[in-house]
Amino acid sequence: MLRVGQKEIDEIAQVLLSGKVFRYGIGSQCNRFEERYAKYLDVKHVVMTASGTNSITAALVGLRIGPGDEVIVPACTYMASAISVLAVGAIPVVVDIDASITLDPKALEAAVGPRTKAVIPVHMWGMPCAMKKIMRVAKKHNLFVVEDACQAVGGGYEGRMLGSIGHVGTFSFNYYKNMTAGEGGCVVTNEERFFHRIRCAVDCCGFYWEGRDEWVEHFAFNGARASELEGAMLNAQLDRLPALIRTLQKQKKKVLDATADTGLKPVKANSLDWECGTNVMYTLPTIEQAEQFAQLAGGGIAGKTGRHIYTEWDPLFQHKGAPHEALNPYNLKENADCRMDYSKDMCAKSLDLLNRTVMLGNSVDRKAADVNRKIKQIREAAKAVL
């Protein structure tokens, strides 16, 4: 959470006092946020959801991904990216990241198989993927691209907002994100054909509540819609977002510039001028040096962030992808020819990179003196380790 204050309190209080807490036919906060966020991202359609996981799942439903399909996901992402694939009955295929700690376009191309239907590039920890290369690979192999921008709200790539580049984009607004409603998320797209299915995946009765039958296709899906309270808070948060992102970007560049002569190797930036700037990350020569540097500089090891690393995705290794065995994607005959043999060392390159990479979080609440102290700490840590 970057910042919450009186503005959010006032917006939520207004909704509660008005009694208009339900979005359809009563309130207007959710519709207002969807319209404003669409303009902010320069996309045609935004659909609010209950979470980032719900967003990715709804996006895959919108693209008609299902049994018999494989979806490529990177070795470093929150487990939800892979679990959402299982939720629609498809099989996740895990591939390596590169020096940017995001999906390796070369690994993506090498992993494309006859059943590969889509790829989920994840803008991890606020850092954009190499989207030009990924989109070229996707076009070459006729793959759908579902951008997972859950950890990169407010970030961009070479002048375009993250989430607006692929066929569909997904966001999370939970407590830890750059823009938050405590929980929540959204799906975005420019494609009308995906938009209608996504809306139904989020709320199977949305057409009923809106009192019209323009949704084109109705089907039963256990989605989760947003409330006016989330819409109200997100409208206040959206007002704050651009300035907060600029602050983080400026802070990151200052730290990088001030440590450029230390011998530290910053994680490769695919679009430094446009990324969120939420973290400064360095890749050290060895695991031992990374651990020592992290301790001295006050940071953490990327490879020790739990469910963000594929080795911790138990449902994949246990082949348990549904609440009932009859629905388990790993048991479906349609998936018999899909690749589903996982091992803890299948992305050894990624594990090595992650275990040598140190994360140092930035903060919008840091004063200039605080930033200077952090720079001094990083420089002293580098001198002791390198």
N, C-alpha and C positions, 0 to 999 in steps of 0.2 A: 504494500500500500504506500503510495507516494505521499498523498496528503488528503485529509478529510476535515471539514470545518463547518462553520455556521451555514454556509451556502447549501450544503447537503442537508443539514438539519431542517432548514427552512423549506426546501423543496419537498422533503418527505412529510413534514408537518402539514403542508398545504394539501397534499393528497389525502392524508388521514382525516383531516378536518372536513374535507369536502365529501368524504365517504365514497369517492370514486376510485376504489382500489383495484377494480377489475378492468382490464384493458379494453375488452370488446364492448362497444356500444355505450360505454360509460366514461372511462378515462381517456386521456390523450397523451400521457407521458411516453408510453412505449412507441406509439406511432411517431411522435415528435422526435424521439431519439433515433429511430430507424431512418427517418428522413434526413436528419442532421448528420448522422454517421455516414450515410450513403454519399452525401455531398462532400464530407471530409475526406473520404476514401476515393471519391470519384468513381463510384459504382452505381448501378441501377437499382439493385435490390439488397436490402438488409432484413434479416429475420432474427429477432431476439430469441434466445434459448435460456435454459436453466443452468447450463454449464459449458465449459469448453469441450468436455467429453461428449455431451449431447450435441454440440455443434458439429464435431467431426463425424459422428454417427449420422446425423441428419444430412450432412453434405454427401456422404457415401450413398445414402438412400436416394438422394436427389439425382445422383449419377447412375443409378440402377446397378451399383456394385452388389454382388451377392454370391451365392454358392457357385463354385466353378471358377471364380476369379481369384487372382493374387494381387496384393497391393504392397508395393515396396515402401518400407519405412526405414529411417536411419537408426543406427545403433545407439545414438544418443538423443533421447527425447523422453518426455514423461510417458509412462506406460499407457496412458489413455490413447495415444496415437495408434498403437497396435491393438488395444482392446476394442476400439471402435470398429476396426476391420472385422474382428470376430463377431461383433454385435450384429453385423449385417450378413453373417454367414460366409464371409470370404476368409482367405488365409493371408496373414502378414508374412512377408519375406524381408528379413533384416539384412541391411548392407552397411558397409563402412562409411564413416565420416572422413573428411580430409582435414588439413591444417587449420581450416576455419571453424572447426568443431561443428560443422553442419554437413548435410548430405554431400557425399563425393559424387559429382556428375559422372566420373569414369566408372565408379562402382555401380551407379544406377544403370548405365548402359550395359555393363557386363552382366548385370543380373536380370535383364529383361528376358522373359521366356514366353512360350506360346500362350500361357494363361495370364500373363501380366496385363492388368486392366488399368491400373492407376498407380500414382506415386504420391506420397505425402512428404514434401520437403518441409522441414521444421526450422523456423527461424529461432534457433535455440538461444536462450538467455539474452534475447534482444538483438542477436546478430543475424543479418540476412544471409540466406543461402545464395549460391551463385545462380540466380534465377535465369539469366540469359542462356547459360549452358544447359540447365535443367529443362527449360522450355524447348530448346532445340532437340534434345534427346526425346522428350515427350512427343513432339511433333513427328519426329522420324519414326517412332514406334507406335503412334496412334494411342498414346496414353492420356488419361485424364490426370490433371494436376490439382490436388487438394492442398492448398497452402495452409499449414498449421502455424498461424501467427499468434497463438495463445500466449506466448511469452514475449511477444514483440509488439504490443499495442502502441501505436503512435510512431512506429519505425517505418522506414522506407528503403527503397533500393533504386539507386540511379534515377531519382526523381519521381518514382511511382510509389504509392503507399503499399506496404506489405499487406497481403490478403487480396489485393486487386489485380494481381498478375496472372495467377492460375485460373483454371475454369471455375473454381470455387475457393473461397477463403474462409477460415474459421478463427474465432477469437474466444478468449476466456476473460471474464471480469471478476475473478475471485479475489480474495484478500491480497494475494501476493503480486497482482498484476499492476501495470502502470495506470490503469483506469479500473476502478473497482465498484461493485455494488455488494461486496461481501461474497457473493456468488453470482453466476450469470455468464452469458456468452452471446455470440451471434454468428450467423452464417451470412456470407455476402457472395453475390454473383452478378454478372451482367447478362446471364442467359435466362430467358423467360422459361424455357423448357425445364430447367433445373429448379427454378424458383418455386414453381407450384408444388412439386414433389417435396421440396425442402419444407415448405410451409406445413404440408400435411404431416410430414415426419415429426415436426415440432409440436403440432396440435392437430390431431385427426379430426376435430370438430370445429376447426377455425372457420370453415365455410358456413357452419351453422350459426356461430356467434355473430359473424359479420352479415348474416341475412342475405347472402347472395351465392350464386352457384358458379362463379367464374373461376373456381379453383382447378377446373379441368379434370383433375383426377383425385378420387377419394379412396383411401385405403386405411386399414387398421394398423396403427403403429403406436407403440408406447412412448410417446414423446413427452416433453415437459416445457410448458410455456412460461414466459416471464410475467411478473406482476408489475403493476403501476409503481410500486415502491422502488423496484429496481430501475424502472425507466426514469423516475424522478431523480434518483441518486446519480444515474449515469449522465443525465443532461447537465447536472452540475459538474460532474467529473470531466465531461467533454470540454467544458469551458476552460478548465484548468490545463488540460493535456498538452496543447502545443507549447506553452511556456515551460512546463516541467520537462518536456523532452529536450527543448533547447538548452536548458540548464544542465541536464545530464550529458548531452553531447559536448558542450563546452568544457565541462569538468573532465570528461574522458580524454579529450584532445590535450588539455593542459597537462594531465598526468603522463600521457604518452610522450609529449614533447619534452617534458622535464626529466624523463627517464631514458631517453633515446640513446644516451652515451654510456649506459650502465652495462651493456652487454646482454641485457634481457631481450628475449625474442617475443614480441607481442603476437598474440593469435592473429592469424591472417584475417584481414577485414575485406569483405566483398563489396562493401559500400560504406566506408567510414563516415562520410559526410551525412548519410541518411539514416544510419542505424540508431537504435534507442540510446545507446551510451550507458546502459544500466550497469555494465561491468567492465573493468579493465582486466584482461587476461593475458598471462604469459605462459609460454611453453618452455620448460627447463630441459637441459640436456639429459638428466637422469631422474628417475623416480625419487631417489634419495635427496637430490638437490631440490626437487619440487617440494617435498615434505618439509625440508628445513626452511626453504624460502617462505612457504605458506605460514609457518609458525612465527617467523620473524616479522613478516610483513602484515600479519593479521588477516590472512585469507584462508581459502579452503581449496581442496583438491577436487577438480571436476569429476574425476573418476570415483569419488566417494560421496555421491549425491543420491544414493539409493535408487528409487524407481525411475530415475532419469537414465539409467544405464541398462542395456538389454539383458545383462546377466541376472538382473533382479526381476525380470518379468515372468514370475512363476506360472501364470496360466498358459504361456506358450510352451514352456518346458514340460509342464504336466499334461499338455493337450486337453485342458479344460476351458473351453471357450463359450460355455453357455450354462444356465442354471439347471438344465435338464439334459441328460445324455442324448435324448432323441433329437435335440436341437443343436448339439455340439458340432461346430463346423468341421472339427477334426475327424468326425465319424461319418459325415455325409458322403454318399457315393459320388455326388457331383464334384467333390474335392479330392477324390482318390488320386488324381494325377498331379495335384498341387504339391509344391515343395513345402514340407513341414517338419523336416529333420533339423532340429536346432541343437547347438552345442555351445557351451560357455566360452569356447575359444574360437568360434566361427568368425568373429570380427576382432582378431588379436591386434590388428593395426590400430583400431579405434581405442581399445583398452590401453594400449601403450601411450597414445596421445593424451587420453583423458587423465591417466595417472601421472603424467608429467606436466599437466596444465593447472595453473593456480588461478583462482578466481578472486578478484578484489571488488566488492560491490561499491558503487557510487551512491550518493544520496543528495536529494534536492535540498535537504536541510543543512548541508555543510556550508560553513562560511569560508571565505578565502583563506583564513588562517588555518582552518581544519584541513583544507585541501593541501596546503603547503606542508603541514605536519605529516600527512599521509605520504606525500612525495618524499619527504625526508626519510620516513620509515622504509619506504620501498627501496630507496637508493642505498641505505645502510644494509638492508637485507641482501640486496644484490651483491654488494661489496663483500659481504661475509660468505656468500655461497658460491659465487662464480670465480 
